[in-house]
Amino acid sequence: MAAGQESWEFPRNPQTARSRRDREVPESFVTVTHPFHPLSGQQLRVLFERKTPDGLAVSCEGGPLGSVMMPLAWTDRAPAAASGPLTYEVLVDLAAVVAAVSTRHAG
């Protein structure tokens, strides 16, 4: 560096500096399961995952659409659906649990 020149480069702190590579998922794929998505039924390569206020989302290579970000719930990685139907008995049990929790926090 010549005399009189200042260096504006600062070393990156390894604790706070995160590269895009840190967020990348190893080579993986998802299948779009949302029935109204234009890529429904297609398998897409995952570029990275991201936490959003609504939960996890994945950025994928979307072919002619470019890269696409979609909620994980729209893919085959979505949590499994309930094992049984929502019945009157299930709702009564749920109401009892909510009442018990409300009573415990109110006291």
N, C-alpha and C positions, 0 to 999 in steps of 0.2 A: 504494500500500500504506500503510495506517495505521501510525502510530508504534507500536512494540512488536510488530508482526506480523512473523513470519519467513516467508520464502518457502521452501517445501520442494521447489520445482521445481528440477531439475538439468538442464542441457543434455545432450542425448543425443550421444554421441560417434559421428560418422558412420562410424567404422571398425568399431565393435562393434554398433551398433544396426542390426538388420536387421528390416525389416518383412515381413509375409507377402507383400507384393507382390514383394519381391526373389526369393522362391522360386517365384512363379507362372510357369507355362509359357504362352507366347502361345497364344491359342485353338487347342487341338488336341484330338484325339479318339483313343481306342484302341478296339479291338474285343476283347472278352473271348473268349479261345480255350480256357480251361481247360474240359474237357468236363463237369465236375461242378459248376461254378459256376452259381448260379441265373440269372445274367445272361449265360450263355454265348451267343455269337453276336451280342450286342447291342453297339452303338457307344455309348460313354460320353464325355462331355466331361471332359477332364482339368482339375482345379482346381490341383494342384501336384504336384511330384515331391519325394520325400524319400529320403535315403540311410538304409538300415536295416542292421543287422548281416548280414542275408542278401542284401543288394544293393539295387538301386533299387526303389522302390515308387511307385505313383501313387495319388493321391486323386482320385476321380471322382464326378460326380453319378450316383447310382444309382437315380434314379426313386423308386419306392415304398420302396426300402430306405434312402433318404436318401443321404448321401455314404458311399462305400466306399473303403477302402484295400486295394490288392491288389499283389502282387509284379508287377513288369514282365514276369516270365517267364510270367505267366498271360494275357498280351495278345499282340496281333499285333506288338508291338515286341520280343518275345523274340529272343535271338540265334538265328540259323539253326541247324537241326539239322545233324549231321554229313552230309557229302556221300555217304558210303558206309557199308555195314554194318560192325559191329564183328566182325572176323574174327580167326582165330588169328594171322595174319601181323601184323595191326595190334597185337595184344597183345605179340607178340615184339619188335616195334620199340619199343613203349612201355617194356617191361622193360629193353631195352638203354639207352634214354635215362635211365631212373631209375637204373640201375646206374652209368652214366657220371657223372651228377650226384652221386650218393652218394660215389663214389670221389674226385671232385674236392674235395668238402667235407670228407671224412675226412682227407685228406692234409695 
